[in-house]
Amino acid sequence: MIITWSREASENLVEIEDFIARDSRERAVRFVDSLIDHVETILADNPRSGRGVPEISNLNMRELIYRGYRIVYRFKGDILEILTVFERHRQLRLS
């Protein structure tokens, strides 16, 4: 299984890191690295381990929760694409 990160997901990670860096640049980098490692480790071995996305009923889209963040991904053949990363209390924007 190949794991890719969409442009939106990558931009979200930069925003998360910038926000946390207001308090500590080191902590921000550690957090984002940890999130990426967690997602890629879990999904490499268990791509269907995430739950369905509550806002939609698409079996090819799932999400993982990591320390207050939702990581939404989908399957495209042998590719697992991370679509977006956002705060857990927010709803998925469908656009």
C-alpha distance (Angstrom), angle and dihedral (degrees) to the residues before:
residue distance angle dihedral
M1 . . .
I2 3.79 . .
I3 3.81 115.2 .
T4 3.80 118.6 -152.9
W5 3.81 131.5 178.5
S6 3.81 118.9 -137.9
R7 3.77 121.2 -132.0
E8 3.82 89.7 -107.3
A9 3.81 92.6 51.8
S10 3.82 91.0 48.8
E11 3.79 91.6 48.9
N12 3.82 90.0 48.6
L13 3.81 89.8 54.4
V14 3.80 90.5 52.4
E15 3.82 90.3 50.7
I16 3.81 91.8 48.6
E17 3.78 90.9 49.3
D18 3.82 92.1 47.9
F19 3.80 90.9 50.3
I20 3.82 94.7 50.1
A21 3.81 90.3 42.7
R22 3.80 89.6 67.0
D23 3.80 84.5 78.7
S24 3.80 101.4 26.8
R25 3.80 130.5 -2.8
E26 3.81 90.8 -162.3
R27 3.81 93.1 51.7
A28 3.81 90.8 47.1
V29 3.79 93.3 54.1
R30 3.81 91.7 45.3
F31 3.81 91.8 50.2
V32 3.80 96.0 49.8
D33 3.82 91.9 44.0
S34 3.79 89.0 50.0
L35 3.82 92.3 49.4
I36 3.81 91.8 50.7
D37 3.81 92.6 46.3
H38 3.81 91.5 48.1
V39 3.79 94.0 50.0
E40 3.79 95.4 45.2
T41 3.81 93.9 44.7
I42 3.81 94.6 49.0
L43 3.78 96.5 41.9
A44 3.81 96.9 43.0
D45 3.80 90.2 63.7
N46 3.82 100.7 26.4
P47 3.81 110.9 24.6
R48 3.80 93.4 171.2
S49 3.80 94.3 48.3
G50 3.80 93.8 103.3
R51 3.77 121.9 87.1
G52 3.78 125.8 -109.7
V53 3.79 115.2 -88.2
P54 3.84 105.7 -102.3
E55 3.82 94.9 -146.2
I56 3.80 94.1 58.7
S57 3.77 138.8 33.9
N58 3.78 101.7 -136.7
L59 3.80 113.4 129.6
N60 3.81 91.1 -157.4
M61 3.81 91.6 61.0
R62 3.78 120.0 73.9
E63 3.78 138.5 158.2
L64 3.77 140.8 -142.6
I65 3.77 123.2 -152.8
Y66 3.78 117.4 -139.5
R67 3.81 122.5 178.2
G68 3.78 96.4 -40.3
Y69 3.81 97.7 -32.7
R70 3.79 131.5 103.9
I71 3.80 116.2 -141.0
V72 3.81 109.9 -163.0
Y73 3.80 119.2 -161.7
R74 3.79 140.6 168.1
F75 3.76 139.0 -158.0
K76 3.80 121.1 -115.9
G77 3.80 105.4 176.5
D78 3.81 107.3 -69.4
I79 3.80 91.3 -10.4
L80 3.77 125.0 91.0
E81 3.81 108.9 -160.4
I82 3.79 121.8 -160.4
L83 3.81 101.9 -142.1
T84 3.78 104.8 -177.1
V85 3.79 145.6 -15.3
F86 3.79 121.9 -149.0
E87 3.80 143.9 149.1
R88 3.78 113.9 -65.0
H89 3.81 95.9 -124.7
R90 3.82 92.8 58.9
Q91 3.78 127.6 87.7
L92 3.80 122.1 -118.3
R93 3.80 111.1 -98.7
L94 3.78 109.7 -131.8
S95 3.79 108.6 -153.9
